[in-house]
C-alpha cells in the first residue's frame, strides 16, 4: 500500500476508498489468523483516518 500517501488520500476519493477497503481487509485477515491485538491497532488507525477525512471534508 505504499502508493498511498496522505496527500493522495485527502485529494482522491477513489484512492481513499480503495485504501480503506484494503485496511478493512487487513483487519479481517489479522482477526481470522488470531492476531487480535494487531487488528485492533489497525482498526483504531483506520477509524482515526476516517475521522480526519470527515473533518477536512467539512472545511
Protein Blocks (a to p, Z undefined) as FASTA:
>chain_A
ZZpcfklmmmmmklmmmmmmmmmmmmmmmmmnopamlmmmmmmmmmmmmmmmmmmmmZZ
